[in-house]
Amino acid sequence: MKTLEEIREIFKSDKFATENFAVIEEAREKYAKCSVKLTDRHKNAMGGVMGGVHFMLADFAFAVASNCEHMGVVSVSSNITFLSGVKGDILYAEANCVKDGRTTCYYTVDVYDDKGTKCAAVTITGCHVG
């Protein structure tokens, strides 16, 4: 099993996530928790957190969870449902594998803030390509 530092090293080349301040908090096979400290760059014209931030963080958590031990999974379908506005200063995404089959996998990702508000629910279907 790779260490957290080794996993962070692998995923530092995920520029979109890392340049938007996404951080891997925890990772192991089929599970990951990532975070982003929110800044003005993450906000829309109304001052709320852009929905794309939720999705970026959820997609990153999925990528880490499904690839931290062996690279080769890509997402083929995602669905996000926004549940509440962000109330805190940090957003978290926690990805959990529900089913890992021979060619496809299915994950749920909970997105919540540091105040405990569940902000979005995401489901992602992935495909084993490598």
Backbone bond lengths (Angstrom), bond angles and torsions (degrees), N, CA, C in turn:
res aa  C-N    CA-C-N  psi(-1)  N-CA   C-N-CA  omega(-1)  CA-C   N-CA-C  phi
1 M - - - 1.454 - - 1.530 108.80 -
2 K 1.317 116.54 134.70 1.462 121.94 -179.93 1.525 110.28 -74.91
3 T 1.329 114.73 150.31 1.464 119.95 175.71 1.530 108.83 -78.98
4 L 1.321 115.61 164.05 1.457 120.80 177.63 1.532 110.54 -59.54
5 E 1.318 117.00 -39.28 1.466 120.62 179.00 1.525 111.26 -63.51
6 E 1.336 117.41 -41.46 1.470 120.89 177.89 1.530 110.94 -63.94
7 I 1.317 116.68 -40.58 1.467 121.03 179.34 1.527 110.11 -66.26
8 R 1.324 116.79 -43.79 1.473 119.93 177.25 1.527 110.87 -60.03
9 E 1.314 117.32 -39.33 1.470 121.51 178.99 1.531 110.69 -62.35
10 I 1.316 117.05 -42.36 1.468 121.34 179.07 1.525 110.46 -61.74
11 F 1.302 117.28 -45.39 1.462 121.27 -172.31 1.527 114.27 -89.80
12 K 1.336 118.38 1.64 1.464 118.90 177.21 1.522 111.68 -66.44
13 S 1.326 117.17 -18.40 1.467 120.22 177.99 1.528 112.42 -82.54
14 D 1.322 117.55 -1.01 1.459 121.05 173.41 1.528 106.62 -80.89
15 K 1.326 115.00 82.36 1.463 121.83 -169.35 1.523 113.96 -62.60
16 F 1.341 117.81 -40.74 1.463 118.54 -177.98 1.521 110.54 -59.58
17 A 1.320 116.68 -45.89 1.468 120.49 -179.57 1.526 111.06 -68.91
18 T 1.320 116.83 -49.55 1.467 118.71 -174.64 1.524 112.48 -69.88
19 E 1.333 118.14 -33.89 1.463 119.68 178.17 1.526 112.41 -75.25
20 N 1.327 116.38 -10.25 1.463 121.46 171.34 1.525 110.63 -103.27
21 F 1.332 115.29 17.84 1.469 124.76 171.07 1.530 115.25 74.46
22 A 1.334 118.36 20.71 1.463 120.54 175.82 1.532 109.72 -70.02
23 V 1.326 115.41 137.48 1.462 122.50 -177.92 1.525 108.53 -128.75
24 I 1.314 116.46 138.09 1.467 121.31 174.62 1.526 107.46 -84.37
25 E 1.323 116.46 115.96 1.462 122.06 -179.52 1.533 111.39 -89.05
26 E 1.327 115.80 -44.31 1.468 122.34 179.94 1.519 107.88 -144.30
27 A 1.320 116.46 148.39 1.465 119.33 176.62 1.517 110.19 -159.34
28 R 1.290 113.38 138.19 1.460 122.41 171.59 1.523 105.69 -156.11
29 E 1.296 116.24 170.58 1.460 119.34 -177.92 1.528 110.44 -54.56
30 K 1.337 115.53 124.50 1.461 124.69 175.93 1.534 114.46 72.22
31 Y 1.338 117.09 14.95 1.471 121.52 176.83 1.526 109.61 -151.02
32 A 1.319 115.87 140.31 1.469 120.40 171.52 1.521 109.72 -154.45
33 K 1.319 114.12 149.38 1.466 122.10 173.20 1.526 106.18 -128.12
34 C 1.322 115.43 123.06 1.461 121.77 179.72 1.516 108.94 -124.21
35 S 1.331 115.96 160.22 1.460 120.30 -179.16 1.519 110.31 -140.80
36 V 1.314 114.53 164.07 1.463 121.73 170.80 1.524 107.82 -145.11
37 K 1.330 114.86 127.39 1.468 119.90 173.91 1.518 106.25 -80.74
38 L 1.307 115.96 120.97 1.451 121.30 -172.72 1.533 112.19 -77.21
39 T 1.326 115.09 137.56 1.464 122.47 176.94 1.524 107.72 -130.29
40 D 1.306 116.53 -178.68 1.464 120.58 178.36 1.530 112.07 -60.65
41 R 1.325 118.60 -28.97 1.463 121.22 -179.84 1.532 112.23 -64.14
42 H 1.334 117.47 -18.73 1.458 122.35 -178.06 1.536 112.53 -92.56
43 K 1.329 117.19 0.68 1.468 120.27 -173.42 1.521 112.61 -103.66
44 N 1.334 114.06 152.11 1.462 120.38 177.56 1.536 110.19 -91.04
45 A 1.311 116.61 -176.32 1.465 121.78 -176.89 1.529 112.64 -63.88
46 M 1.336 116.90 -22.29 1.464 120.41 179.06 1.526 112.39 -90.36
47 G 1.343 116.89 -1.25 1.461 121.02 178.88 1.509 114.10 90.95
48 G 1.344 118.02 -1.04 1.463 121.60 177.21 1.520 111.03 -88.14
49 V 1.304 116.18 165.17 1.460 120.75 177.75 1.527 108.70 -74.26
50 M 1.328 116.01 129.43 1.470 121.94 178.75 1.527 110.43 -59.19
51 G 1.313 116.46 140.88 1.459 120.94 177.04 1.520 112.05 -60.78
52 G 1.314 116.58 -29.13 1.459 120.60 178.69 1.518 113.04 -63.08
53 V 1.327 117.01 -26.40 1.463 120.26 177.54 1.527 109.56 -68.24
54 H 1.324 115.96 -44.60 1.465 120.33 176.89 1.536 109.63 -57.07
55 F 1.338 114.89 -47.82 1.456 119.18 -175.83 1.523 111.66 -68.27
56 M 1.332 117.97 -42.43 1.466 121.26 177.75 1.519 110.32 -57.06
57 L 1.329 116.23 -46.05 1.461 120.29 -177.37 1.525 111.15 -67.58
58 A 1.329 117.36 -40.89 1.467 121.04 177.86 1.529 110.74 -64.60
59 D 1.322 117.17 -43.78 1.460 121.63 179.49 1.523 111.06 -64.25
60 F 1.329 116.80 -38.80 1.460 121.25 177.69 1.524 110.62 -65.33
61 A 1.329 117.31 -44.91 1.471 120.60 178.54 1.526 110.42 -60.81
62 F 1.338 116.94 -41.89 1.463 120.99 175.87 1.524 110.43 -59.62
63 A 1.331 117.00 -47.44 1.467 121.06 -178.68 1.525 111.11 -58.92
64 V 1.317 116.38 -44.09 1.461 120.36 -179.99 1.526 110.72 -65.82
65 A 1.326 117.08 -47.87 1.462 121.12 -177.86 1.525 112.15 -61.85
66 S 1.312 116.34 -40.66 1.469 119.59 -174.51 1.522 113.45 -86.69
67 N 1.336 117.59 -12.56 1.469 120.43 -176.23 1.520 115.07 -126.68
68 C 1.325 119.17 3.46 1.463 119.37 -172.76 1.527 113.27 -67.37
69 E 1.301 118.05 -27.10 1.465 119.99 178.09 1.532 112.36 -97.66
70 H 1.319 117.09 -38.69 1.468 122.13 -179.26 1.524 108.00 -144.44
71 M 1.325 116.44 119.12 1.469 120.41 178.39 1.525 109.51 -68.15
72 G 1.336 115.90 149.66 1.446 119.05 175.76 1.510 115.46 141.83
73 V 1.334 118.32 10.76 1.461 120.77 178.22 1.524 108.69 -115.67
74 V 1.325 116.20 132.67 1.468 122.04 174.14 1.520 108.44 -125.18
75 S 1.323 116.22 153.52 1.463 118.91 177.35 1.521 109.30 -80.80
76 V 1.320 115.44 142.61 1.463 121.03 177.20 1.527 111.49 -118.84
77 S 1.324 116.50 -17.42 1.455 120.04 179.20 1.522 108.64 -156.38
78 S 1.328 115.75 135.72 1.463 120.79 178.75 1.520 109.39 -138.38
79 N 1.325 115.15 148.34 1.458 120.95 175.69 1.520 107.83 -138.61
80 I 1.328 115.15 130.08 1.460 119.47 178.69 1.528 109.15 -122.45
81 T 1.311 115.22 135.83 1.455 121.83 174.14 1.517 107.15 -121.14
82 F 1.333 116.05 121.90 1.455 121.11 178.82 1.522 108.43 -84.62
83 L 1.327 115.74 127.90 1.454 121.40 -173.86 1.522 113.59 -106.41
84 S 1.326 116.85 -32.26 1.461 120.56 -176.13 1.515 109.43 -161.65
85 G 1.318 115.73 156.11 1.453 120.18 172.83 1.517 110.02 -69.75
86 V 1.317 115.59 155.91 1.467 121.10 178.56 1.522 108.80 -76.39
87 K 1.322 116.32 130.96 1.462 121.45 -179.18 1.534 111.84 -106.59
88 G 1.325 116.70 -20.14 1.464 120.74 -175.40 1.515 113.49 -103.77
89 D 1.324 115.30 -165.77 1.458 123.12 -176.66 1.527 113.15 -107.54
90 I 1.321 116.61 -10.66 1.467 121.74 -179.56 1.514 107.89 -129.46
91 L 1.319 115.98 137.20 1.454 122.22 176.52 1.522 108.34 -110.15
92 Y 1.327 116.43 137.68 1.466 122.53 179.03 1.522 109.40 -120.76
93 A 1.316 115.80 149.26 1.465 121.87 172.01 1.513 107.15 -131.85
94 E 1.325 115.20 128.93 1.458 121.55 -179.14 1.522 108.61 -119.92
95 A 1.334 116.54 113.94 1.460 122.73 -177.62 1.520 110.52 -101.30
96 N 1.334 115.56 132.67 1.462 122.41 178.74 1.517 109.78 -132.13
97 C 1.314 115.74 134.77 1.460 121.09 177.27 1.523 109.65 -77.50
98 V 1.311 115.54 128.20 1.462 121.81 176.15 1.523 109.13 -95.55
99 K 1.338 116.53 -40.79 1.469 121.89 -178.49 1.516 108.75 -149.00
100 D 1.313 116.57 131.18 1.465 121.89 175.99 1.516 108.01 -125.15
101 G 1.324 115.08 100.86 1.458 120.43 -178.10 1.516 112.57 -96.14
102 R 1.300 115.69 -170.71 1.464 121.97 -177.79 1.521 111.47 -66.01
103 T 1.325 117.88 -41.50 1.469 120.66 -177.22 1.517 113.93 -118.05
104 T 1.316 118.26 -22.84 1.462 120.57 -179.74 1.526 111.22 -130.42
105 C 1.319 114.45 161.63 1.467 120.63 175.70 1.521 108.12 -139.04
106 Y 1.315 116.24 161.69 1.460 121.96 -177.62 1.527 108.67 -136.71
107 Y 1.326 115.93 127.96 1.463 122.18 -177.98 1.521 110.90 -125.95
108 T 1.329 115.27 149.10 1.454 121.00 166.83 1.526 106.91 -110.62
109 V 1.326 115.11 144.39 1.465 120.14 179.29 1.522 107.71 -132.08
110 D 1.314 116.32 122.10 1.467 122.14 174.72 1.517 108.42 -96.25
111 V 1.330 115.80 130.68 1.460 121.67 177.60 1.527 107.22 -113.38
112 Y 1.319 116.36 123.97 1.459 120.83 -177.14 1.528 109.75 -146.08
113 D 1.331 115.70 163.20 1.457 118.93 -178.87 1.527 111.30 -103.81
114 D 1.329 115.58 176.83 1.460 120.92 -176.86 1.528 113.28 -72.86
115 K 1.319 117.73 -2.79 1.465 121.86 173.96 1.530 110.56 -95.25
116 G 1.357 116.02 -2.14 1.455 120.71 179.78 1.519 114.33 90.17
117 T 1.326 117.49 6.91 1.461 121.39 179.46 1.518 110.17 -79.11
118 K 1.330 117.41 121.94 1.469 120.12 175.11 1.526 107.19 -78.40
119 C 1.319 115.98 115.00 1.461 122.48 -171.87 1.520 113.54 -96.54
120 A 1.338 117.85 -30.71 1.463 120.56 -178.27 1.520 110.07 -156.85
121 A 1.328 114.40 151.90 1.467 122.48 173.54 1.526 106.60 -120.48
122 V 1.322 116.19 130.31 1.463 121.28 -175.55 1.519 108.72 -128.48
123 T 1.328 115.71 139.15 1.465 121.15 170.20 1.523 107.31 -119.99
124 I 1.331 114.88 140.28 1.457 120.48 -178.20 1.516 109.44 -136.18
125 T 1.332 115.23 129.25 1.461 121.24 172.24 1.515 106.71 -102.63
126 G 1.312 115.40 131.28 1.459 120.97 -179.81 1.510 111.22 -117.53
127 C 1.315 114.87 162.70 1.454 122.18 179.71 1.520 108.62 -125.34
128 H 1.320 116.30 133.33 1.464 121.44 175.98 1.521 107.67 -79.14
129 V 1.342 116.52 115.83 1.476 120.28 -178.03 1.523 112.07 -112.68
130 G 1.295 118.37 -13.42 1.455 119.12 -176.86 1.489 113.41 -137.82
